[in-house]
Amino acid sequence: MVLYKGTEKSTSRRTARRPETSAAVRRLSPNPFYGLADPVGGMTSAPPVHRLPDGPMAPATAHRLIHDELMLDGNSRLNLATFVTTWMEPEAGALMTECRDKNMIDKDEYPRTAELERRCTAMLADLWNAPDPDSAVGCSTTGSSEACMLAGMALKRRWAARNRDRYPASARPNLVMGVNVQVCWEKFCTFWEVEPRLVPMEGERFHIDPQAAADLCDENTIGVVAVLGSTFDGSYEPVAEVCAALDALQERTGLDIPVHVDGASGAMVAPFLDEDLVWDFRLPRVCSINTSGHKYGLVYPGVGWALWRSQDALPEELVFRVNYLGGDMPTFALNFSRPGAQVVAQYYTFLRLGREGYQAVQQTSRDVARGLAENIMALGDFRLLTRGDQLPVFALTTAPDVENFDVFDVSRRLREHGWLVPAYTFPPNREDLSVLRVVCRNGFSADLAELLLEDLRSLLPELRRQPHPMSRDTEQPRAFHH
């Protein structure tokens, strides 16, 4: 707490250190008990926040200062915006604590951690029906964003190798995808100088159209991205139909366009709940798949996975080998150092749940999503775009006859009750559509869903009495970002 006008930077080091400085300029200790409990320096004044303190403080004091400030964060369990896991069993947390000091890249120093990573990739290859799961080609990553970057790089290198003799080096590659893709694909295209070719939304279609995607392909197309579980509304894109449209394109033109499946969420839902849905390596045109272990893989952030159907799909020149950690270690990653804790937690979850356990967890999340969506629909003020019957996620907007409030008002009022429910506008060509999205994850129980519904019911009467949506009178952003 600063008792004068001005910035912290205007306080000299000497003034900040001297307890006898007048009250007009002195930074008070946030709690006198901190000073009494701190044998190092007495803690008679609050520490600076934009420069290093002059000296140390007791561990308990530093912990309490940071702990108290973090209380102002939102409650992660009530965050219905995020797809990321917010609850794990204590045993998983204990394992992560035991492994947080192990660098995942040091495979020769930590061979058992490396073995657990290899087992996870083999399990995913089997889950996704790879031609030879025991010889799975894949790696762990910090999340799906990195996994998508790696998959995109492999697509670009394969395209360059296929067309080395036919096209000049100046030819600009392109990547075809729906406008609903996660922002990591926009980053990939920017970072690696690839032209993004986006299929827009049309009417009530909120993801890619197979024929429209095929029509955008040409000799410079490195691949098509199909999303199994759209961030915008939770729907699966029709992967098999996309592959069929590309099969027909190859018959007409000879163009052989590979497909990457961004299964950040759906690749850990569909195998357990939608077994008859063909979207994975059973489709010969699918060359790679990614998923987020820290989403419906049920692991704390951050861990992701990237798999290729065969060694041929991953160009050898992208794999680096180094010997300065001991041994001959192959690595394919954008970064080098990261903890092994999340990989160990992924293996724990695979081992702990098995197929039946994952099926039970994901089915419960879907049941909660569908039940909550139906109950919100019954209120009469909203229209559902999706119902939580693919990903346990649904999107809704206000009913056509609702004029007094909009989704931004609902999001703002729910935040007052502790709920974090994002409101945002859709991309082209549906910028006119503003929605709320609810993500139901493991840990968001039927009881919590009922509490959310009660809070929504309680705030609706006041919203209905508004003269018009409050967002008209504010500079409230009309987009949501993770």
N, C-alpha and C positions, 0 to 999 in steps of 0.2 A: 504494500500500500504506500503510495507516494503522496506526501502532504503538501505538495506544491505543484504549480503548473510547469510543464516541461517534460523532457524525455529523460529516461534513465542515463542516456549517453552524456548528458550535460553534468552529471554528478561525477566529480573527480574521484580517482581511486582513493586519495587521501581522505576525502570527505566520507566516502562509503565505508572506510575502515574505522573511523573514529567514533566511538560510542558517545563522546561528549558533545558531538555536533548538535546544534539547536534543533528543536522539534520541527521547525519550519522546513527543514531540508532533510531530516533523517528518515530513512526507510525503516519502518517498524518491523519487528519480527512478527510473522503471521500468527504465532501463538507463543506466549511466554513459556509454556511448558516445554516447547522445543529447546529453548535456551537452557532450561534447568536440566534437561535430559542429555544435553550434548556436552561431553567433556572436552571436545575439540573446538576451542575458540569461543565457547559460550553461546553462540547463535543469538547474539543480541540484535542483529538486524537481518532483514530478508536478503537472500543471496541475489546477485544480478541474474538476469535471464537472457541477456544478449551478449555476454562475454563470460569468460571463465572466471569463477571466484578466485580470490587471491590465495585462499588456503583450503584445506580439506574440511569436511564435516563428518560427523558420525554416520555410519551406514543407516542406522534406524531413522535418523533425521532426514537424510536424503530420500530414503524410501517413503517416509510420510509426506514430504513435500510433493513428490511426484504422484503418489497415490491419491492425495487429496485433489490435485489438479485434474487427474484423469476421471474423477467422479463426474465431471461435467460432460464427459462423452455420453453418447446414447447407449442404451442397453443393447448389446449385440443380440441377445435372444429375442428382443422385440423388433429387430431390424428385418423387416419383410422386403427390403430392397435387395439385400445381398443374397447371392447363391452360395456364398462361402460357408463352410461348416462352422457352427458356433458352439457345438457341444460334442465332447468325446468322453469316454469312460475314464475314470481316474487312473486305471492301469495303463491306458495309452499315454496319458500325460506323464506318468512315471517313466515309461520307456523313453519318451521324448526328452525328458530331463537327463536321463542317463546318456543320451546320444548327442546332445546339442553341441558338444565340443568336438565332435568328429567331423572332419571335412569330407564331404561326399566324394570329392575328386580324388582323394588319396586311397585308391582302391587297393594298392599293395600294402599300405599300412593298416587298413581296416577291411580285410578280406571278407569277413562275415557280413558286414554292412553291404559290401558290393554284391555278395551272393544273394542277400535279400532283395536287392534291386533287380538282379537277374531273374529271380523267382517271380517277382511282380510282373515283369514284362512278359514272361512265359504264361502266367495266369491270364493276363489281359489278351494275349494272342489267342489263347484257347477260348476265352470268353467271346472274342470277336471273330472266331472261325477262320483264323489264319490258315493257309495251306499246310504249313509245318510249324505248329506252335513251339515245338522243342527247339527249333532253330530261329526263334523270334528275333527280329531286328528292331530294336527300340531302345529308348533311354528315358530316364526320369528328367524332369525339368523343374523350374521354379513355379510353373503354372502353365495354363493353356496358352497364354500369350507367347511365351518362349517356344512352346511346342509348335504353335502355328508358324512362327518364324522359321523354325528348322524345317518343317514340312514344306513351306513355301520356297525356301532355298533349294531343297532337293528337287522340287518341280522345275524351278528355273534352270538348274544345272542339267537336268535331264533334257529339257527342251533345247538348251544350247548344244548339247552333245548330239541330239538327233538331227539338228539342222545346221551343223557346222559346215557342211559342204554345199548347202543350198542358199543360205541367207548370209548377208554381210553382218559383221560384228556390230554395226550400228543399228540393226533391226531392234525395235523396242518390243519386249514381250508384254503380254497382257494377261490378266487373271480375271475370270468371270465369276460373279457371285451375286447374291441378292443384296439389296440395299440395307437389309436388316442384319448384316453380319456384325460381329463384335468389332470394336474399334481397333483391335490388334491387327486385323487384316488391312485396314487403312494405313496403319503404321508400317506394316510389311511393304506395301506397295510404295510408300514414300521412301523408306529407308533403302530399299533394294531396287528402286527405279523401275517399277513395274506399273503399267497402266491398269488401273482398276476399271473394269467394265461391269456396271451395276444394273441388275434387273430391278426396276422400281416396283413398289407396291401398286396394286390396282384394285379398286373397289374393296371387297371383303377378302381379298388375297393379300396376306401380310408377309409373305415370304417368296422365295424364288419360284418362277414358272419354268418348268423343264424346257419347253420349246423355245421360250424367249432366251433362255441361257444358251441353248445350242445355236440360236441365230446370231448371237454375239461372238461366237468362236470363229477363229480364222487360223492361218498357218503360224501366227505368232502367239497363240494362246498356250500358256504353260499348263493350265488346268482349270477345273471348275471346282469351286468350294460349295459343298452342301452342308447345311447346319442341322444337326440332330438336336433340336431344342433351341428355338430362337430366343434370344435375350429379350426381345420386345414383347412377346406374348406367350412363350412357352411351347409353341407348336413345333412339331417335327416337319422338316422339309422332306419332300418326296424323293429320297435318294435313288430308289430303284427306277423311278420315272425319269430322273435326270440322266442316269446311266443309259436307259433305253433310248432317250432322245439323242445321246451322243453316239450310241451304236448305229442309229439310223443315219446320223451325220457322216460317220465313217464309211458306211456303205455308199453314200452319195458322192463323197469328196475324197475319201482316203485319209482324212484327218483323224488321228488317233489321240483323243484328248483324255488325259487321266482325271480322276476325281479324288479330291481329298475330303474326308468327312470330318468336320469340326464337331466333335461329340463332347464338347466341354462339359455339358451336363447330361445330355441324353445317352451317351455311350455307357453311362453307369446306371441308367434307368431301363432303357429298352431291353437289354439282354435278360432282365429279370421279370419284367412285367409285360413285354410285348414280344414274346419269343418267336412268333410267326412273322414279325416284321423283318423283311430282308433289307438291310441297310449297310452291312459290314463287308468283310473280306469274302463273303459268299458271292458278291458281285465282282467279277473279274476286273472291272474298270476301276474299282476302288483301290488306290495304290497306297494310301496312308490314312491314319486315323489318329486324332488326339483326344485327350480327355483331361479334366481337372480332377486330380485326386482330392483336392480340397473343396470340391463342390459335392456332387452326389456320390463321390468316392468316399465321403464321410470322414475326411482327415482335416485337421487344422491347416490353415495356409502356412507355407505355400509349397505345393507339389503338383506337378502335372506329368503327363506321359505322352510320348509320341511313338507310334509304331508304324512300320512299313511292311507290306505283305511279303517282301523277299529282299534279299541282299541287293538285287538288281535295281530296286526302287530307291536305294540310298547310295548316291554316287560316292565312291571310295575317297575322292579328293576332299570331301567335306569332313572326313574322319581324321583327327590329328592324333599322333602318338608322341608321347614325351617320356623321357627316361630319368628326369632329374628328381623324381619322387621315388625312384626305385622300380625296376621292372620295365616292361614295355606296355604302357597304358593307353589304349585307344579312348578317345573322348570326342563327343559331338555335342557341343553346348555353346551358348552365347556367353556364358560366364564360366568362371573356373572354380571358385570357392563357394560352397554353401553347406549348411549342416545336413548331416545324415538323418536327423531326427524325424523329418516328415516321411522319408522313405521307409524307415523302420515302423512308423505309425501306420503307413499304408499296408505293410505286410501284416502287422498286428490285426488290422481291421479285416483283411482278406481271410486270415487264419481264424479269427474270432467269429465271424459271421458265416462264411461260406455262402454258397448260392442260396440256400433256404433263408439264412439270416438277412442277406441283402434284399431278397424278395419281400420278406416281411416288413423291413424298414421302409422300402420304397413304396410298397402297397399302402402302408399306413399314411405316408406323406400324401400319396395320391388321394386316398379316401378323405383325409382332412381337407385337401384343396377342393375336391369336388363338393363336399358337404358345405364348406364355407361359401363357395361360389353360388351354390343353389340358394342358401339362406340370404345372401346379399341380394340376389336377384329377386327374391320374394318381397324385399322391402319396397319395390316398385319405383325406386328413384334411379336405378342403374340398368345398363345394358351390358351383357357379357359378350366379349369378343372371343374368348376362349374359356374353357370350363375346367381346366386342370386335369383333363383326361389323357394327356400325353406327358409332358413334364408336370410335376406337381406345382404348377404355376398357372395363374390365370390373369387376364387383363380385362378391365371393364371401363366403361365410360358412363357419363350421365345419360339418362333416358331422353329421348327427343323432346319431351314436353317439359323438361326441367330447365327453367330459365333463371332461377334465383341464385344458383351456385354452380360451380364447376369442379372438376377433379382437383384443381389446385387448392380450392377452399377445403375440400375434404382432407387432402393430405396435410394441410396446415393445422386443421383442427385435431386430427388424429395424433399429430406430434405433441399436442398439448397433453395428451393422455399417455405419452411415452412410446407410441407406435410410430415406426419409421416406414411409411408406405410411399413409394415414389410416384410422382405425377410428371408426365412428360408428353411431348408431341411425337408423332410418328414421322419417319423420313419420307422423301418423295416416293410416290405422288399423293401421300396422305398426310401432309403437314396440317391439314385441317382437323385431324383427329387427335384429341388429347385423352390420355388414359391414366388409370391407376393400375399398378401391377403388384400382385401379391405372390411372394415366393414362399412355399411351404417346405420346410426342411425337417430333418430329424431333430427332435427337440421342440418343434412347434406342435404341441399336442392339441387334441380336440378341446381340452379345457381352455388352453390359451386362445384357440380359435373362437370359442364361445365368448370369452372376455372381449376380444376384438369386436365381435358382433354386437355385444352389449354397448360398448363405447360408441360404435357407429350409430346404433339406434338412438342413443342419448343425445348425440349432437345434431341429428337430422332436423328436429323441430326448429332449432335456431337457424340452421342453414336455410330452411324453407321460408323463413320470415325475412331473409335478406332482400333488399330491393333489387340487387343484381349481383353477379359474381364479384367478389372483392378483388380478384386479380386484375380487373379493369382499372382499379385505382392505385395499383402498386407497380413497382418495377420487378415484380417477382419473375424469376427466370422460368421459361416454359420448356425447359429440358432438364433431364436428370442424368447425372454422370456417376458412375461407381467411384 
